[in-house]
Each structure stands twice: as C-alpha cells, then as structure tokens.
Amino acid sequence: MRLLLDESVPYRLRRSLPAHSIKTVVEMGWSGVKNGALLTLAAAEFDAFITVDRNLPYQQNMATLPIAVVVLMAHSNELQALLPLVPHLEKALTMLQPRSLVQIGA
C-alpha cells in the first residue's frame, strides 16, 4: 500500500511498516500545505494518509474525502508513543476502504 505520513508523524515510523511504500509530506515537497489541499494532492499518488491530527475529522467533510485517512491517537506524536499502535495500524490497513476515516488508539 502507498502511504503518506503527515508532517506531525515521525518519519522513522516507516521502519515499522516495511511491507508498504511510504513517503512523508516533507519528502513530497508539500510542507505547509493545508489539510484539504494536502488530501487532494495525496489522493493522486497514495492509498492512505496517516496523521496524528485529531482535529482533521472535524475540519474536513468526511463524506467527500479524496483519500483514506488514518488518525493515530496516542498521548503524544513521539515515535515511542506511536509504536504500540503499529499492530492495530497494520490490521486496519488490510481492511481500509478508499475515502474512509479510521481512528486508531485511545
């Protein structure tokens, strides 16, 4: 699966997802692009967008998402806080539907 990591997600998380093709927003040159425009850009090249932005579901019209979005919900966005969510993320990715929203964690 082709995944895009949001700027707020540590890029080192990709090491825990070796079965996937992963890029970061920074690598794509999309730093600073607002969520709506970012999701539209991402939809052309990726299957899912991974973020820790808990507000994203309230900022975007979920019915018109151009790409699947996964929100990792941990007490912080540090790698050590996100690593326990990886098994749940892997499972969610196997069942992920296009243009859907999945929240993983607390």
N, CA, C and O of each residue as an XYZ file, in Angstrom:
424
protein
N       0.842     -1.175      0.000
C       0.000      0.000      0.000
C       0.890      1.241      0.000
O       1.938      1.262      0.644
N       0.471      2.255     -0.715
C       1.200      3.523     -0.779
C       0.663      4.459      0.298
O      -0.502      4.855      0.269
N       1.535      4.809      1.257
C       1.131      5.609      2.411
C       1.883      6.933      2.437
O       3.059      7.007      2.081
N       1.173      7.980      2.867
C       1.775      9.293      3.073
C       1.701      9.629      4.551
O       0.624      9.618      5.147
N       2.859      9.931      5.145
C       2.909     10.335      6.555
C       2.833     11.849      6.656
O       3.582     12.566      5.993
N       1.930     12.322      7.483
C       1.782     13.746      7.741
C       3.057     14.298      8.389
O       3.868     13.544      8.927
N       3.216     15.602      8.331
C       4.382     16.256      8.934
C       4.493     15.977     10.426
O       5.597     15.960     10.970
N       3.382     15.761     11.083
C       3.373     15.558     12.527
C       3.692     14.120     12.941
O       3.803     13.833     14.133
N       3.840     13.226     11.982
C       4.158     11.824     12.264
C       5.662     11.627     12.068
O       6.196     11.995     11.022
N       6.353     11.052     13.059
C       7.797     10.844     12.900
C       8.101      9.964     11.684
O       7.514      8.894     11.524
N       9.007     10.415     10.844
C       9.330      9.674      9.621
C       9.873      8.280      9.926
O       9.772      7.381      9.091
N      10.450      8.093     11.117
C      11.011      6.791     11.484
C       9.934      5.730     11.689
O      10.252      4.546     11.799
N       8.669      6.134     11.742
C       7.588      5.160     11.867
C       7.577      4.224     10.657
O       7.121      3.085     10.758
N       8.066      4.690      9.540
C       8.072      3.872      8.319
C       8.860      2.579      8.502
O       8.562      1.579      7.850
N       9.855      2.587      9.373
C      10.648      1.372      9.619
C       9.789      0.247     10.198
O      10.117     -0.931     10.051
N       8.715      0.607     10.840
C       7.817     -0.382     11.445
C       6.761     -0.877     10.469
O       5.946     -1.731     10.816
N       6.771     -0.347      9.250
C       5.786     -0.715      8.230
C       6.508     -1.107      6.932
O       6.256     -0.509      5.885
N       7.399     -2.098      6.989
C       8.240     -2.404      5.836
C       7.499     -2.948      4.615
O       8.039     -2.922      3.510
N       6.300     -3.430      4.793
C       5.549     -4.002      3.666
C       4.910     -2.935      2.784
O       4.310     -3.255      1.758
N       5.037     -1.670      3.179
C       4.356     -0.590      2.471
C       5.354      0.387      1.845
O       6.494      0.506      2.292
N       4.906      1.066      0.822
C       5.683      2.132      0.201
C       5.281      3.429      0.890
O       4.130      3.856      0.789
N       6.218      4.055      1.588
C       5.883      5.202      2.437
C       6.732      6.412      2.080
O       7.948      6.315      1.917
N       6.072      7.537      1.963
C       6.722      8.838      1.778
C       6.188      9.769      2.864
O       5.155      9.504      3.478
N       6.911     10.859      3.087
C       6.446     11.869      4.033
C       6.012     13.111      3.264
O       6.391     13.307      2.109
N       5.223     13.931      3.914
C       4.792     15.198      3.319
C       6.021     16.028      2.950
O       6.052     16.659      1.893
N       7.031     16.029      3.816
C       8.250     16.794      3.565
C       8.960     16.266      2.320
O       9.379     17.052      1.470
N       9.099     14.947      2.203
C       9.757     14.367      1.028
C       9.039     14.730     -0.267
O       9.674     14.901     -1.308
N       7.739     14.846     -0.203
C       6.950     15.167     -1.385
C       7.013     16.661     -1.726
O       6.562     17.073     -2.794
N       7.575     17.475     -0.814
C       7.653     18.915     -1.048
C       6.357     19.630     -0.734
O       6.109     20.728     -1.231
N       5.525     19.004      0.098
C       4.210     19.563      0.410
C       4.138     20.170      1.807
O       3.042     20.349      2.337
N       5.260     20.485      2.405
C       5.264     21.086      3.741
C       4.445     22.364      3.747
O       4.547     23.180      2.831
N       3.639     22.534      4.773
C       2.854     23.750      4.920
C       1.557     23.780      4.140
O       0.774     24.719      4.286
N       1.309     22.765      3.307
C       0.051     22.713      2.550
C      -1.075     22.360      3.528
O      -0.940     21.428      4.321
N      -2.164     23.092      3.473
C      -3.293     22.869      4.381
C      -3.972     21.531      4.098
O      -3.888     21.005      2.988
N      -4.642     20.987      5.109
C      -5.187     19.632      5.039
C      -6.051     19.339      3.822
O      -5.853     18.310      3.176
N      -6.991     20.196      3.489
C      -7.866     19.928      2.349
C      -7.087     19.797      1.055
O      -7.294     18.852      0.294
N      -6.197     20.737      0.803
C      -5.369     20.696     -0.406
C      -4.384     19.536     -0.343
O      -4.096     18.902     -1.357
N      -3.872     19.264      0.848
C      -2.925     18.170      1.022
C      -3.585     16.825      0.714
O      -2.984     15.981      0.048
N      -4.789     16.622      1.183
C      -5.502     15.373      0.911
C      -5.777     15.203     -0.581
O      -5.708     14.092     -1.107
N      -6.082     16.288     -1.249
C      -6.313     16.232     -2.688
C      -5.027     15.865     -3.429
O      -5.049     15.030     -4.333
N      -3.910     16.486     -3.050
C      -2.619     16.140     -3.646
C      -2.278     14.671     -3.383
O      -1.851     13.949     -4.284
N      -2.470     14.252     -2.156
C      -2.125     12.889     -1.763
C      -2.947     11.849     -2.516
O      -2.438     10.777     -2.846
N      -4.190     12.151     -2.785
C      -5.084     11.192     -3.444
C      -4.582     10.768     -4.819
O      -4.885      9.665     -5.274
N      -3.824     11.625     -5.480
C      -3.320     11.304     -6.815
C      -2.186     10.280     -6.783
O      -1.918      9.623     -7.789
N      -1.512     10.138     -5.620
C      -0.326      9.279     -5.570
C      -0.319      8.243     -4.458
O       0.540      7.361     -4.446
N      -1.269      8.333     -3.515
C      -1.231      7.456     -2.349
C      -2.592      6.805     -2.098
O      -3.631      7.284     -2.552
N      -2.543      5.692     -1.356
C      -3.767      4.991     -0.977
C      -4.326      5.500      0.349
O      -5.535      5.472      0.577
N      -3.424      5.968      1.227
C      -3.866      6.430      2.545
C      -2.926      7.506      3.083
O      -1.741      7.556      2.754
N      -3.501      8.359      3.917
C      -2.798      9.450      4.587
C      -2.818      9.138      6.075
O      -3.884      8.907      6.645
N      -1.647      9.129      6.712
C      -1.559      8.822      8.140
C      -1.170     10.084      8.889
O      -0.193     10.750      8.546
N      -1.946     10.403      9.916
C      -1.732     11.628     10.680
C      -1.967     11.364     12.165
O      -2.510     10.325     12.542
N      -1.554     12.308     13.000
C      -1.903     12.294     14.419
C      -2.815     13.478     14.744
O      -3.106     13.749     15.909
N      -3.253     14.166     13.718
C      -4.108     15.348     13.872
C      -5.540     14.928     14.208
O      -6.322     14.588     13.321
N      -5.868     14.957     15.491
C      -7.199     14.539     15.950
C      -8.302     15.475     15.466
O      -9.475     15.102     15.461
N      -7.934     16.677     15.062
C      -8.933     17.640     14.604
C      -9.309     17.458     13.140
O     -10.326     17.989     12.693
N      -8.513     16.725     12.398
C      -8.750     16.586     10.969
C     -10.177     16.116     10.651
O     -10.792     16.659      9.733
N     -10.724     15.132     11.372
C     -12.097     14.718     11.058
C     -13.129     15.829     11.229
O     -14.192     15.793     10.608
N     -12.822     16.806     12.059
C     -13.761     17.907     12.288
C     -13.529     19.070     11.313
O     -14.375     19.951     11.162
N     -12.360     19.047     10.658
C     -12.010     20.122      9.728
C     -12.348     19.788      8.288
O     -12.419     20.674      7.436
N     -12.556     18.505      8.017
C     -12.804     18.061      6.648
C     -14.184     17.414      6.553
O     -14.691     16.859      7.529
N     -14.771     17.491      5.389
C     -16.035     16.817      5.127
C     -15.721     15.362      4.844
O     -15.249     15.029      3.757
N     -15.975     14.495      5.804
C     -15.607     13.096      5.686
C     -16.316     12.399      4.522
O     -15.807     11.412      3.992
N     -17.457     12.892      4.131
C     -18.205     12.287      3.031
C     -17.531     12.520      1.684
O     -17.790     11.797      0.722
N     -16.673     13.521      1.617
C     -16.035     13.841      0.333
C     -14.518     13.654      0.376
O     -13.801     14.236     -0.438
N     -14.026     12.853      1.311
C     -12.587     12.613      1.385
C     -12.078     12.058      0.056
O     -12.679     11.135     -0.495
N     -10.994     12.601     -0.460
C     -10.455     12.070     -1.708
C      -9.541     10.860     -1.493
O      -9.148     10.209     -2.461
N      -9.197     10.550     -0.237
C      -8.243      9.501      0.096
C      -8.605      8.932      1.461
O      -9.239      9.609      2.270
N      -8.206      7.694      1.719
C      -8.408      7.117      3.049
C      -7.496      7.840      4.041
O      -6.352      8.162      3.724
N      -8.015      8.089      5.241
C      -7.261      8.785      6.281
C      -7.226      7.918      7.529
O      -8.250      7.389      7.962
N      -6.029      7.779      8.105
C      -5.859      7.062      9.363
C      -5.330      8.051     10.384
O      -4.287      8.673     10.182
N      -6.064      8.191     11.492
C      -5.642      9.075     12.576
C      -5.107      8.211     13.707
O      -5.848      7.416     14.287
N      -3.824      8.361     14.025
C      -3.217      7.653     15.143
C      -3.433      8.475     16.397
O      -3.033      9.637     16.462
N      -4.063      7.875     17.389
C      -4.427      8.614     18.593
C      -3.623      8.078     19.783
O      -3.962      7.051     20.370
N      -2.562      8.791     20.117
C      -1.707      8.444     21.243
C      -1.545      9.680     22.119
O      -1.979     10.773     21.755
N      -0.918      9.496     23.275
C      -0.762     10.636     24.183
C       0.222     11.676     23.655
O       0.243     12.808     24.137
N       1.040     11.298     22.666
C       1.916     12.263     22.007
C       2.215     11.753     20.598
O       1.832     10.638     20.241
N       2.891     12.563     19.810
C       3.250     12.124     18.471
C       4.694     11.619     18.408
O       5.259     11.481     17.324
N       5.282     11.347     19.561
C       6.631     10.800     19.589
C       6.585      9.338     19.158
O       5.600      8.639     19.396
N       7.655      8.890     18.526
C       7.718      7.538     17.992
C       7.380      6.484     19.041
O       6.628      5.550     18.762
N       7.926      6.626     20.235
C       7.685      5.631     21.282
C       6.208      5.529     21.663
O       5.745      4.460     22.061
N       5.478      6.612     21.548
C       4.045      6.603     21.846
C       3.246      5.973     20.712
O       2.176      5.408     20.941
N       3.762      6.068     19.489
C       3.042      5.552     18.322
C       3.333      4.087     18.032
O       2.486      3.397     17.464
N       4.498      3.601     18.405
C       4.869      2.219     18.091
C       3.875      1.170     18.593
O       3.626      0.198     17.881
N       3.294      1.325     19.790
C       2.310      0.326     20.226
C       1.063      0.266     19.325
O       0.323     -0.717     19.361
N       0.832      1.302     18.529
C      -0.331      1.322     17.637
C      -0.074      0.611     16.311
O      -1.014      0.362     15.556
N       1.189      0.280     16.016
C       1.541     -0.291     14.719
C       0.789     -1.585     14.410
O       0.294     -1.722     13.292
N       0.673     -2.545     15.337
C      -0.099     -3.754     15.006
C      -1.553     -3.443     14.638
O      -2.112     -4.071     13.739
N      -2.155     -2.488     15.321
C      -3.533     -2.084     15.017
C      -3.593     -1.363     13.669
O      -4.549     -1.523     12.910
N      -2.563     -0.572     13.384
C      -2.477      0.117     12.106
C      -2.360     -0.893     10.967
O      -3.051     -0.771      9.955
N      -1.497     -1.878     11.125
C      -1.327     -2.904     10.087
C      -2.654     -3.613      9.809
O      -3.017     -3.838      8.655
N      -3.361     -3.956     10.859
C      -4.656     -4.633     10.696
C      -5.647     -3.716      9.971
O      -6.355     -4.148      9.062
N      -5.687     -2.463     10.379
C      -6.606     -1.502      9.753
C      -6.288     -1.316      8.280
O      -7.195     -1.177      7.460
N      -5.012     -1.313      7.941
C      -4.621     -1.112      6.546
C      -5.096     -2.259      5.655
O      -5.375     -2.049      4.475
N      -5.188     -3.461      6.206
C      -5.654     -4.597      5.396
C      -7.135     -4.489      5.069
O      -7.601     -5.092      4.102
N      -7.880     -3.726      5.865
C      -9.319     -3.601      5.665
C      -9.729     -2.197      5.218
O     -10.919     -1.908      5.092
N      -8.765     -1.340      4.983
C      -9.036      0.062      4.681
C      -9.789      0.237      3.362
O      -9.404     -0.319      2.333
N     -10.844      1.001      3.412
C     -11.630      1.304      2.233
C     -11.231      2.676      1.690
O     -10.915      3.577      2.466
N     -11.242      2.843      0.373
C     -10.939      4.162     -0.190
C     -11.878      5.234      0.379
O     -13.059      4.979      0.620
N     -11.338      6.415      0.584
C     -12.107      7.577      1.049
C     -12.812      7.326      2.387
O     -13.940      7.773      2.594
N     -12.141      6.613      3.283
C     -12.708      6.357      4.607
C     -11.809      6.987      5.666
O     -10.691      7.416      5.380
N     -12.317      7.031      6.884
C     -11.568      7.548      8.026
C     -11.521      6.464      9.083
O     -12.547      5.884      9.440
N     -10.307      6.190      9.588
C     -10.128      5.214     10.655
C      -9.329      5.883     11.758
O      -8.316      6.532     11.494
N      -9.783      5.727     12.988
C      -9.069      6.254     14.132
C      -8.522      5.057     14.922
O      -9.257      4.117     15.227
N      -7.230      5.104     15.247
C      -6.579      4.001     15.947
C      -5.981      4.525     17.238
O      -5.211      5.485     17.236
N      -6.342      3.887     18.338
C      -5.784      4.264     19.643
C      -6.838      4.795     20.576
O      -8.040      4.647     20.356
N      -6.349      5.420     21.627
C      -7.220      5.881     22.723
C      -8.165      6.975     22.311
O      -8.950      7.453     23.129
